[in-house]
Amino acid sequence: MEQYIIKGGHPLVGEVEIGGAKNAALAILAAAIMTDETVHIENLPDVNDINVLLDAIQGIGASVHRVNRHTVAINGRGVTDFNIEYDYIKKIRASYYLLGALLGKYKRAEVALPGGCNIGSRPIDQHLKGFRALGAYVDIEHGKIIAEAERLIGKHIYFDVVSVGATINVMMAASMAEGLTILENVAKEPHVVDVANFLNSMGANIRGAGTDVIKIRGVSRLHKTDYSIIPDQIEAGTFMFAAAATRGDVTVMNVIPKHLEATIAKLVEIGCEVEEFDDAVRVVSKGDLHNTQVKTLPYPGFPTDMQPQIGVTLALCKGTSTITESIFENRFKYLSELARMGANVKVEGNAATIEGVDKFSGARVSAPDLRAGAALVIAGMAADGITIVDDIVYIQRGYERFEEKLRSLGAVIERVSTEREIQKFKLKVG
């Protein structure tokens, strides 16, 4: 099994290029099979989740051509199989976007119930409610969601809870339904807007993405398009908190600062200097950082996917901070790993109290999920001595060339897989 080994104590300094948004890309790739013409998608992150989904799309008959590392051409004309196997779903939850895409275009889909990161239950009841409202017959049998319809008819749908997945899935299906669909209490995340823009570039008629109400006038067919995915706000935020925790000076390039407002606000609150440019943000961290309170909320609130990264940073801030996690119930697993490095933390239900310490000491820790894994790497870079992070397969699901980008900023980090490589690293760094 691969691990990261890190020698801490080096502030991160320099510029780093942010890749395309994984969460937008996953939905956009699924939507790309909704036309019989070839769709070109650029600024695709080269991470495991994306590669698994491309395999799943190929597995149902679509043609997938990797033009280069960050560009893919997809043609859905050959889709003949509407059954997405459990193997794919087990690896990535986002395969369920193929439900909305297949149901919209072909009026039928079979998708295994989802797996993915273990950060709590992500109920799919709102997805199914939306499909049923559009007129689909939806059943769950033998661990599969089966959805089919003679025809899909536009409807007024109010979601009981704000769900990114349900908003995107039902939006995809509705874009090829008959008549007008109105979706209320929808998610407003940047990647929801990106998927709507992508579908519109294929000829869909979607208005209001990014607000509380999305209106979709169904069309009978979609056409080819060339589309570039938005930058990844979570990758950007991860490097911004890495700069804060290591007392560094990092400029994240190729970002949309508007998408980072909640992250920037917290960095300023704890005492970092933040400078915004048109497509870049610079974070400078020097001197003592201060405690703050954080509550995760749907966009434009503080993102749940940034919670572990701020948690690690707050553990090095003066005073007592609290984090309230209102999205996923299992998001604090990293804190018990962080405690092994000397953090002073207490978790009660969905709230964590973090008492700041002067420094972490290197230890062997394990990544419980994608974002927590990245946060433990940040902790390792801010710690005294050597830290080993196990189970980095989670991190590779969502961060491209993570260790390379960190090394370019001055981090002392390597990917290793044997005890011999660990010893070699220790000898090298002294």
C-alpha positions as semicolon CSV with decimal commas, in nm:
position;residue;x (nm);y (nm);z (nm)
1;M;0,000;0,000;0,000
2;E;0,126;0,345;-0,086
3;Q;0,189;0,605;0,183
4;Y;0,303;0,961;0,207
5;I;0,607;1,030;0,420
6;I;0,662;1,390;0,526
7;K;0,936;1,578;0,705
8;G;0,759;1,874;0,862
9;G;0,869;2,220;0,958
10;H;0,901;2,379;0,610
11;P;0,668;2,673;0,531
12;L;0,501;2,640;0,189
13;V;0,608;2,921;-0,042
14;G;0,537;2,986;-0,410
15;E;0,265;2,947;-0,673
16;V;0,047;2,644;-0,742
17;E;-0,183;2,575;-1,037
18;I;-0,531;2,448;-0,944
19;G;-0,693;2,181;-1,164
20;G;-1,054;2,134;-1,277
21;A;-1,329;2,074;-1,020
22;K;-1,368;1,700;-0,958
23;N;-1,729;1,729;-0,839
24;A;-1,831;1,928;-1,147
25;A;-1,638;1,698;-1,381
26;L;-1,808;1,382;-1,253
27;A;-2,156;1,514;-1,329
28;I;-2,050;1,668;-1,661
29;L;-1,897;1,341;-1,782
30;A;-2,224;1,162;-1,705
31;A;-2,422;1,433;-1,887
32;A;-2,192;1,402;-2,191
33;I;-2,363;1,073;-2,293
34;M;-2,697;1,256;-2,338
35;T;-2,623;1,337;-2,702
36;D;-2,534;1,118;-3,003
37;E;-2,270;1,371;-3,107
38;T;-1,911;1,403;-2,981
39;V;-1,856;1,619;-2,674
40;H;-1,510;1,759;-2,588
41;I;-1,442;1,831;-2,220
42;E;-1,133;2,024;-2,111
43;N;-0,970;2,106;-1,777
44;L;-1,052;1,758;-1,652
45;P;-0,863;1,662;-1,333
46;D;-0,656;1,346;-1,376
47;V;-0,765;1,170;-1,055
48;N;-0,887;0,819;-0,974
49;D;-1,258;0,908;-0,943
50;I;-1,262;1,054;-1,294
51;N;-1,083;0,755;-1,446
52;V;-1,328;0,512;-1,279
53;L;-1,628;0,703;-1,415
54;L;-1,478;0,709;-1,767
55;D;-1,439;0,330;-1,744
56;A;-1,806;0,301;-1,636
57;I;-1,916;0,520;-1,929
58;Q;-1,712;0,309;-2,170
59;G;-1,857;-0,005;-2,009
60;I;-2,212;0,087;-2,119
61;G;-2,109;0,138;-2,483
62;A;-2,009;0,506;-2,515
63;S;-1,683;0,586;-2,693
64;V;-1,425;0,758;-2,471
65;H;-1,111;0,907;-2,622
66;R;-0,847;1,061;-2,396
67;V;-0,715;1,345;-2,614
68;N;-0,455;1,432;-2,348
69;R;-0,421;1,420;-1,972
70;H;-0,687;1,687;-1,914
71;T;-0,910;1,655;-2,222
72;V;-1,153;1,382;-2,320
73;A;-1,384;1,329;-2,619
74;I;-1,704;1,132;-2,542
75;N;-1,965;1,005;-2,785
76;G;-2,276;0,844;-2,635
77;R;-2,418;0,714;-2,966
78;G;-2,316;0,355;-2,891
79;V;-2,483;0,331;-2,549
80;T;-2,682;0,007;-2,547
81;D;-2,646;-0,102;-2,187
82;F;-2,834;0,092;-1,917
83;N;-2,698;-0,106;-1,627
84;I;-2,415;0,048;-1,418
85;E;-2,244;-0,231;-1,227
86;Y;-2,174;-0,228;-0,853
87;D;-1,798;-0,243;-0,909
88;Y;-1,801;0,114;-1,039
89;I;-2,045;0,244;-0,782
90;K;-1,852;0,085;-0,498
91;K;-1,551;0,291;-0,597
92;I;-1,728;0,621;-0,653
93;R;-2,065;0,742;-0,545
94;A;-2,090;0,989;-0,832
95;S;-2,168;0,705;-1,074
96;Y;-2,528;0,767;-0,968
97;Y;-2,526;1,071;-1,200
98;L;-2,562;0,821;-1,480
99;L;-2,918;0,761;-1,348
100;G;-3,032;1,113;-1,441
101;A;-2,838;1,110;-1,769
102;L;-2,966;0,770;-1,888
103;L;-3,321;0,831;-1,768
104;G;-3,329;1,171;-1,944
105;K;-3,200;1,043;-2,278
106;Y;-3,310;0,678;-2,293
107;K;-3,596;0,676;-2,038
108;R;-3,441;0,390;-1,848
109;A;-3,149;0,324;-1,615
110;E;-3,024;0,065;-1,368
111;V;-2,761;0,172;-1,122
112;A;-2,628;-0,011;-0,816
113;L;-2,680;0,167;-0,481
114;P;-2,384;0,398;-0,415
115;G;-2,058;0,355;-0,216
116;G;-1,764;0,607;-0,197
117;C;-1,600;0,786;0,095
118;N;-1,719;0,680;0,436
119;I;-1,828;1,018;0,568
120;G;-2,185;0,934;0,655
121;S;-2,503;0,843;0,479
122;R;-2,592;1,032;0,167
123;P;-2,955;0,942;0,120
124;I;-3,071;0,928;-0,236
125;D;-3,440;0,959;-0,152
126;Q;-3,454;1,313;-0,298
127;H;-3,311;1,186;-0,629
128;L;-3,581;0,918;-0,648
129;K;-3,855;1,161;-0,542
130;G;-3,755;1,390;-0,831
131;F;-3,751;1,108;-1,090
132;R;-4,093;0,983;-0,972
133;A;-4,235;1,335;-0,995
134;L;-4,123;1,349;-1,361
135;G;-4,326;1,034;-1,424
136;A;-4,063;0,760;-1,394
137;Y;-4,132;0,427;-1,230
138;V;-3,854;0,385;-0,973
139;D;-3,789;0,071;-0,771
140;I;-3,505;-0,069;-0,565
141;E;-3,446;-0,442;-0,606
142;H;-3,139;-0,663;-0,554
143;G;-2,929;-0,365;-0,446
144;K;-3,011;-0,172;-0,766
145;I;-3,210;0,139;-0,844
146;I;-3,425;0,071;-1,151
147;A;-3,583;0,372;-1,317
148;E;-3,787;0,371;-1,638
149;A;-4,051;0,587;-1,802
150;E;-4,269;0,587;-2,113
151;R;-4,214;0,961;-2,118
152;L;-4,093;1,223;-1,871
153;I;-4,320;1,521;-1,809
154;G;-4,211;1,849;-1,648
155;K;-4,329;1,907;-1,293
156;H;-4,297;2,149;-0,999
157;I;-4,065;1,973;-0,749
158;Y;-3,974;2,095;-0,403
159;F;-3,675;1,919;-0,245
160;D;-3,713;1,844;0,129
161;V;-3,342;1,896;0,190
162;V;-3,078;2,081;-0,010
163;S;-2,886;1,813;-0,199
164;V;-2,621;1,877;-0,465
165;G;-2,653;1,524;-0,604
166;A;-3,034;1,534;-0,629
167;T;-3,034;1,885;-0,782
168;I;-2,791;1,776;-1,057
169;N;-2,948;1,435;-1,120
170;V;-3,306;1,562;-1,152
171;M;-3,188;1,863;-1,357
172;M;-3,026;1,624;-1,607
173;A;-3,336;1,409;-1,641
174;A;-3,566;1,714;-1,666
175;S;-3,358;1,873;-1,942
176;M;-3,501;1,610;-2,182
177;A;-3,851;1,587;-2,032
178;E;-4,161;1,735;-2,200
179;G;-4,265;2,083;-2,085
180;L;-4,150;2,293;-1,791
181;T;-3,987;2,162;-1,471
182;I;-3,943;2,392;-1,172
183;L;-3,703;2,278;-0,899
184;E;-3,720;2,455;-0,561
185;N;-3,493;2,443;-0,254
186;V;-3,204;2,339;-0,478
187;A;-2,830;2,338;-0,414
188;K;-2,646;2,653;-0,529
189;E;-2,289;2,517;-0,539
190;P;-2,058;2,633;-0,821
191;H;-2,054;2,283;-0,967
192;V;-2,435;2,283;-0,996
193;V;-2,405;2,601;-1,204
194;D;-2,124;2,443;-1,409
195;V;-2,336;2,138;-1,496
196;A;-2,629;2,364;-1,595
197;N;-2,396;2,573;-1,816
198;F;-2,261;2,255;-1,974
199;L;-2,611;2,121;-2,050
200;N;-2,709;2,463;-2,191
201;S;-2,403;2,456;-2,417
202;M;-2,547;2,125;-2,554
203;G;-2,882;2,294;-2,628
204;A;-3,068;2,246;-2,297
205;N;-3,283;2,529;-2,163
206;I;-3,199;2,572;-1,792
207;R;-3,239;2,902;-1,607
208;G;-3,171;3,001;-1,245
209;A;-2,883;2,765;-1,152
210;G;-2,702;2,923;-0,857
211;T;-3,032;3,054;-0,710
212;D;-3,302;2,880;-0,501
213;V;-3,521;2,804;-0,804
214;I;-3,414;2,633;-1,127
215;K;-3,649;2,635;-1,431
216;I;-3,593;2,378;-1,703
217;R;-3,779;2,370;-2,031
218;G;-3,728;2,024;-2,175
219;V;-3,582;1,974;-2,525
220;S;-3,606;1,665;-2,746
221;R;-3,235;1,640;-2,831
222;L;-2,897;1,771;-2,724
223;H;-2,598;1,839;-2,951
224;K;-2,217;1,841;-2,942
225;T;-2,018;2,098;-2,747
226;D;-1,667;2,193;-2,636
227;Y;-1,658;2,277;-2,266
228;S;-1,398;2,365;-2,004
229;I;-1,464;2,271;-1,639
230;I;-1,441;2,532;-1,360
231;P;-1,141;2,527;-1,124
232;D;-1,165;2,317;-0,810
233;Q;-1,251;2,536;-0,511
234;I;-1,174;2,253;-0,265
235;E;-0,827;2,186;-0,405
236;A;-0,764;2,563;-0,393
237;G;-0,889;2,585;-0,033
238;T;-0,670;2,289;0,067
239;F;-0,355;2,469;-0,051
240;M;-0,474;2,793;0,113
241;F;-0,507;2,623;0,452
242;A;-0,176;2,442;0,395
243;A;-0,018;2,788;0,360
244;A;-0,190;2,900;0,683
245;A;-0,093;2,594;0,889
246;T;0,274;2,593;0,775
247;R;0,308;2,972;0,817
248;G;0,376;3,003;0,446
249;D;0,305;3,234;0,152
250;V;0,118;3,062;-0,132
251;T;-0,060;3,197;-0,440
252;V;-0,324;2,961;-0,585
253;M;-0,350;3,018;-0,961
254;N;-0,636;2,945;-1,203
255;V;-0,919;2,994;-0,950
256;I;-1,246;3,189;-0,931
257;P;-1,207;3,397;-0,611
258;K;-1,586;3,436;-0,578
259;H;-1,615;3,060;-0,517
260;L;-1,366;3,088;-0,230
261;E;-1,537;3,363;-0,029
262;A;-1,626;3,150;0,274
263;T;-1,273;3,004;0,289
264;I;-1,112;3,348;0,249
265;A;-1,334;3,494;0,525
266;K;-1,216;3,229;0,775
267;L;-0,850;3,271;0,681
268;V;-0,878;3,645;0,744
269;E;-1,062;3,578;1,076
270;I;-0,776;3,365;1,209
271;G;-0,518;3,628;1,114
272;C;-0,387;3,545;0,765
273;E;-0,332;3,809;0,500
274;V;-0,531;3,732;0,186
275;E;-0,488;3,911;-0,145
276;E;-0,737;3,853;-0,429
277;F;-0,661;3,889;-0,801
278;D;-0,875;3,820;-1,111
279;D;-0,791;3,449;-1,122
280;A;-0,563;3,396;-0,825
281;V;-0,560;3,429;-0,445
282;R;-0,251;3,479;-0,227
283;V;-0,244;3,363;0,137
284;V;0,030;3,485;0,372
285;S;0,049;3,342;0,721
286;K;0,295;3,483;0,970
287;G;0,298;3,530;1,347
288;D;0,029;3,389;1,574
289;L;-0,303;3,277;1,436
290;H;-0,624;3,311;1,642
291;N;-0,917;3,085;1,718
292;T;-1,258;3,109;1,551
293;Q;-1,596;2,933;1,518
294;V;-1,691;2,738;1,208
295;K;-2,021;2,589;1,097
296;T;-2,042;2,394;0,771
297;L;-2,336;2,489;0,551
298;P;-2,448;2,447;0,190
299;Y;-2,294;2,701;-0,053
300;P;-2,233;2,995;-0,010
301;G;-2,167;2,884;0,353
302;F;-1,842;2,720;0,467
303;P;-1,802;2,394;0,270
304;T;-1,808;2,060;0,452
305;D;-1,527;1,949;0,217
306;M;-1,301;2,217;0,376
307;Q;-1,382;2,126;0,733
308;P;-1,088;1,889;0,803
309;Q;-0,840;2,137;0,649
310;I;-0,957;2,423;0,872
311;G;-0,973;2,181;1,169
312;V;-0,600;2,105;1,135
313;T;-0,520;2,477;1,107
314;L;-0,734;2,569;1,411
315;A;-0,551;2,305;1,617
316;L;-0,241;2,527;1,572
317;C;-0,421;2,856;1,653
318;K;-0,413;3,033;1,989
319;G;-0,725;2,978;2,204
320;T;-1,031;2,752;2,176
321;S;-1,212;2,700;1,845
322;T;-1,535;2,514;1,775
323;I;-1,649;2,341;1,458
324;T;-2,011;2,243;1,400
325;E;-2,059;1,992;1,118
326;S;-2,413;2,021;0,984
327;I;-2,378;1,823;0,658
328;F;-2,210;1,482;0,718
329;E;-2,214;1,306;1,052
330;N;-1,885;1,113;1,015
331;R;-1,661;1,401;0,925
332;F;-1,460;1,417;1,249
333;K;-1,276;1,086;1,217
334;Y;-0,953;1,270;1,134
335;L;-0,947;1,436;1,475
336;S;-0,859;1,111;1,657
337;E;-0,566;1,076;1,411
338;L;-0,471;1,439;1,474
339;A;-0,472;1,373;1,848
340;R;-0,190;1,119;1,786
341;M;0,014;1,418;1,664
342;G;-0,052;1,615;1,980
343;A;-0,372;1,805;1,894
344;N;-0,605;1,882;2,182
345;V;-0,955;1,797;2,057
346;K;-1,289;1,688;2,194
347;V;-1,583;1,570;1,985
348;E;-1,944;1,566;2,104
349;G;-2,204;1,465;1,846
350;N;-2,174;1,704;1,549
351;A;-1,950;1,957;1,729
352;A;-1,576;1,957;1,794
353;T;-1,390;2,174;2,043
354;I;-1,027;2,237;1,952
355;E;-0,780;2,382;2,198
356;G;-0,483;2,525;2,007
357;V;-0,133;2,381;2,067
358;D;0,205;2,531;1,977
359;K;0,304;2,247;1,746
360;F;0,231;1,896;1,630
361;S;0,482;1,613;1,651
362;G;0,522;1,369;1,363
363;A;0,340;1,035;1,393
364;R;0,197;0,755;1,184
365;V;-0,163;0,832;1,091
366;S;-0,422;0,694;0,854
367;A;-0,645;0,883;0,606
368;P;-1,012;0,800;0,687
369;D;-1,143;0,969;0,368
370;L;-1,042;1,204;0,084
371;R;-1,049;1,548;0,253
372;A;-0,940;1,417;0,593
373;G;-0,641;1,256;0,421
374;A;-0,538;1,587;0,265
375;A;-0,580;1,756;0,606
376;L;-0,349;1,500;0,773
377;V;-0,087;1,572;0,506
378;I;-0,116;1,943;0,601
379;A;-0,070;1,844;0,967
380;G;0,242;1,645;0,873
381;M;0,391;1,946;0,694
382;A;0,328;2,164;0,999
383;A;0,465;1,906;1,248
384;D;0,808;1,852;1,401
385;G;0,976;1,540;1,273
386;I;0,847;1,272;1,038
387;T;0,484;1,185;0,965
388;I;0,362;0,885;0,766
389;V;0,009;0,898;0,620
390;D;-0,143;0,557;0,535
391;D;-0,438;0,479;0,302
392;I;-0,350;0,758;0,058
393;V;-0,564;0,591;-0,209
394;Y;-0,842;0,814;-0,068
395;I;-0,634;1,127;-0,135
396;Q;-0,556;1,016;-0,490
397;R;-0,929;0,998;-0,558
398;G;-0,953;1,376;-0,559
399;Y;-0,610;1,545;-0,579
400;E;-0,397;1,535;-0,890
401;R;-0,017;1,516;-0,847
402;F;-0,067;1,620;-0,483
403;E;0,281;1,547;-0,355
404;E;0,441;1,701;-0,669
405;K;0,251;2,027;-0,621
406;L;0,344;2,034;-0,251
407;R;0,711;1,968;-0,330
408;S;0,710;2,260;-0,575
409;L;0,611;2,480;-0,277
410;G;0,898;2,351;-0,063
411;A;0,734;2,060;0,121
412;V;0,955;1,759;0,196
413;I;0,717;1,479;0,099
414;E;0,744;1,152;-0,096
415;R;0,511;0,873;-0,198
416;V;0,650;0,540;-0,073
417;S;0,526;0,182;-0,067
418;T;0,794;-0,019;0,118
419;E;0,974;-0,006;0,449
420;R;1,300;0,027;0,256
421;E;1,176;0,348;0,085
422;I;1,074;0,486;0,426
423;Q;1,422;0,422;0,565
424;K;1,583;0,574;0,256
425;F;1,371;0,891;0,302
426;K;1,466;0,915;0,668
427;L;1,836;0,884;0,585
428;K;1,808;1,143;0,310
429;V;1,632;1,411;0,517
430;G;1,832;1,338;0,834
